Amino acid sequence: MRTVVVTGAASGMGAAVRQRMLADGCRVIGVDLRDADILADLSTAQGRAGAIDAVLSQSGGRIDQLVCCAGLGPHVDPATLVASVNYFGVVALLDGLFDALREGTQPCAVVVSSSSATLQSWEGSPLRDAYLANDEAGVLAMLAAAAQAEATREQAGYIAYASSKHAVTAAARQRAAAWGQAGVRLNVVAPGAVETPLLQAGLADPRYGDAIRDFLPPLRRRAQAEEVAALIAFLCGPQAAYMHGNVVFVDGGLDAAQRPLTF
Ligand SMILES: NC(=O)c1ccc[n+]([C@@H]2O[C@H](COP(=O)([O-])OP(=O)(O)OC[C@H]3O[C@@H](n4cnc5c(N)ncnc54)[C@H](O)[C@@H]3O)[C@@H](O)[C@H]2O)c1
């Protein structure tokens, strides 16, 4: 029986992945703030270390799959919390559970990023460099400054969200060489708008609600969490054995509509 660790397993896409993996006969170890096998706050170094220890102890140090769904939306205050969960909470688990994955059978990990990772260029950005240097204090200081400055105050949540999703995508791709040589596949899923509590909270936010509402992709609807879970299950399965270091959009055509000449 495959052992699958799912972060953010209590809600939305993480809950859908958990259900899908259970239906496929896997053992699932869920990690979340609530309603999970392991209760942990991935926004803090202590919470991340506790989650890794608990996973290693519950799995006997051997896991087959890791699916990182836990995350926050751009509406969450403070914006710094968004970066702590969406980037540092993911990278800590990837690195902390890498050795346990190496012990697994046809092991792999999937990181849930977002199509908003590409909506803005972060090339050459000191914020991006601070993420990739794992400089959490530096990232939080820059985001706190953005939340204070008149020009960026309203957009601080979006800056934190989009930059964290861009950086976590880059962090996964940066690991592709070493992970591939170790026989552990690692891919990124980039959803567009998905019907989850996170999206509902964004729609209810006066700063971001209209933009999310207007953001319909060519397929003219939002995704269901189960549609993203189906892609993740595929990426974790034997039919995706040659997929590694890839970023897979599941966005109803949004990325193609926004960047038709870039791929
Ligand atoms: N819903 C969307 O439209 C959408 C689009 C693109 C990407 N995403 C991303 O998909 C992922 C899943 O989001 P969702 O829409 O299913 O949201 P959700 O709010 O339904 O689920 C997220 C889960 O993460 C958990 N979580 C949040 N902070 C945590 C912390 N500090 N420690 C541990 N767990 C924590 C929450 O408790 C929750 O159960 C997130 O990374 C999100 O950024 C969502």
The ligand as an SDF file (V2000), in Angstrom:
LIG
                    3D

 44 48  0  0  0  0  0  0  0  0999 V2000
   -8.5850   27.8910   -5.0000 N   0  0  0  0  0  0  0  0  0  0  0  0
   -7.9240   28.4590   -5.9950 C   0  0  0  0  0  0  0  0  0  0  0  0
   -8.5240   29.1220   -6.8730 O   0  0  0  0  0  0  0  0  0  0  0  0
   -6.4450   28.2650   -6.1340 C   0  0  0  0  0  0  0  0  0  0  0  0
   -5.8510   28.5610   -7.3590 C   0  0  0  0  0  0  0  0  0  0  0  0
   -4.4870   28.3490   -7.5220 C   0  0  0  0  0  0  0  0  0  0  0  0
   -3.7330   27.8370   -6.4790 C   0  0  0  0  0  0  0  0  0  0  0  0
   -4.3340   27.5630   -5.2840 N   0  0  0  0  0  0  0  0  0  0  0  0
   -3.4930   26.9730   -4.2460 C   0  0  0  0  0  0  0  0  0  0  0  0
   -3.9440   25.6640   -3.9940 O   0  0  0  0  0  0  0  0  0  0  0  0
   -3.6060   25.2770   -2.6640 C   0  0  0  0  0  0  0  0  0  0  0  0
   -4.8470   24.7260   -1.9850 C   0  0  0  0  0  0  0  0  0  0  0  0
   -5.7580   25.7890   -1.8530 O   0  0  0  0  0  0  0  0  0  0  0  0
   -7.3410   25.5800   -1.7060 P   0  0  0  0  0  0  0  0  0  0  0  0
   -7.9520   26.4800   -2.6930 O   0  0  0  0  0  0  0  0  0  0  0  0
   -7.6640   24.1390   -1.7040 O   0  0  0  0  0  0  0  0  0  0  0  0
   -7.5420   26.2690   -0.2730 O   0  0  0  0  0  0  0  0  0  0  0  0
   -8.2730   25.8200    1.0620 P   0  0  0  0  0  0  0  0  0  0  0  0
   -8.2930   27.0350    1.9130 O   0  0  0  0  0  0  0  0  0  0  0  0
   -9.5550   25.1530    0.7580 O   0  0  0  0  0  0  0  0  0  0  0  0
   -7.2750   24.7420    1.6590 O   0  0  0  0  0  0  0  0  0  0  0  0
   -5.9860   25.1050    2.1100 C   0  0  0  0  0  0  0  0  0  0  0  0
   -5.6310   24.2820    3.3170 C   0  0  0  0  0  0  0  0  0  0  0  0
   -4.3260   24.6970    3.7530 O   0  0  0  0  0  0  0  0  0  0  0  0
   -4.3420   24.7380    5.1610 C   0  0  0  0  0  0  0  0  0  0  0  0
   -3.3630   25.6620    5.7010 N   0  0  0  0  0  0  0  0  0  0  0  0
   -3.3530   27.0130    5.5840 C   0  0  0  0  0  0  0  0  0  0  0  0
   -2.3880   27.5460    6.3280 N   0  0  0  0  0  0  0  0  0  0  0  0
   -1.7570   26.5260    6.9400 C   0  0  0  0  0  0  0  0  0  0  0  0
   -0.6840   26.4460    7.8570 C   0  0  0  0  0  0  0  0  0  0  0  0
   -0.0830   27.5490    8.3450 N   0  0  0  0  0  0  0  0  0  0  0  0
   -0.2870   25.2160    8.2800 N   0  0  0  0  0  0  0  0  0  0  0  0
   -0.9180   24.1070    7.8180 C   0  0  0  0  0  0  0  0  0  0  0  0
   -1.9340   24.1170    6.9670 N   0  0  0  0  0  0  0  0  0  0  0  0
   -2.3640   25.3210    6.5230 C   0  0  0  0  0  0  0  0  0  0  0  0
   -5.7480   25.2150    5.5120 C   0  0  0  0  0  0  0  0  0  0  0  0
   -6.0780   24.9180    6.8750 O   0  0  0  0  0  0  0  0  0  0  0  0
   -6.5910   24.4820    4.5070 C   0  0  0  0  0  0  0  0  0  0  0  0
   -7.0630   23.2570    4.9840 O   0  0  0  0  0  0  0  0  0  0  0  0
   -3.0360   26.5150   -2.0060 C   0  0  0  0  0  0  0  0  0  0  0  0
   -1.6290   26.4300   -2.0270 O   0  0  0  0  0  0  0  0  0  0  0  0
   -3.5190   27.6480   -2.9020 C   0  0  0  0  0  0  0  0  0  0  0  0
   -2.6630   28.7570   -2.8710 O   0  0  0  0  0  0  0  0  0  0  0  0
   -5.6640   27.7720   -5.0890 C   0  0  0  0  0  0  0  0  0  0  0  0
  1  2  1  0
  2  3  2  0
  2  4  1  0
  4  5  1  0
  4 44  2  0
  5  6  2  0
  6  7  1  0
  7  8  2  0
  8  9  1  0
  8 44  1  0
  9 10  1  0
  9 42  1  0
 10 11  1  0
 11 12  1  0
 11 40  1  0
 12 13  1  0
 13 14  1  0
 14 15  2  0
 14 16  1  0
 14 17  1  0
 17 18  1  0
 18 19  2  0
 18 20  1  0
 18 21  1  0
 21 22  1  0
 22 23  1  0
 23 24  1  0
 23 38  1  0
 24 25  1  0
 25 26  1  0
 25 36  1  0
 26 27  1  0
 26 35  1  0
 27 28  2  0
 28 29  1  0
 29 30  1  0
 29 35  2  0
 30 31  1  0
 30 32  2  0
 32 33  1  0
 33 34  2  0
 34 35  1  0
 36 37  1  0
 36 38  1  0
 38 39  1  0
 40 41  1  0
 40 42  1  0
 42 43  1  0
M  CHG  2   8   1  16  -1
M  END
$$$$
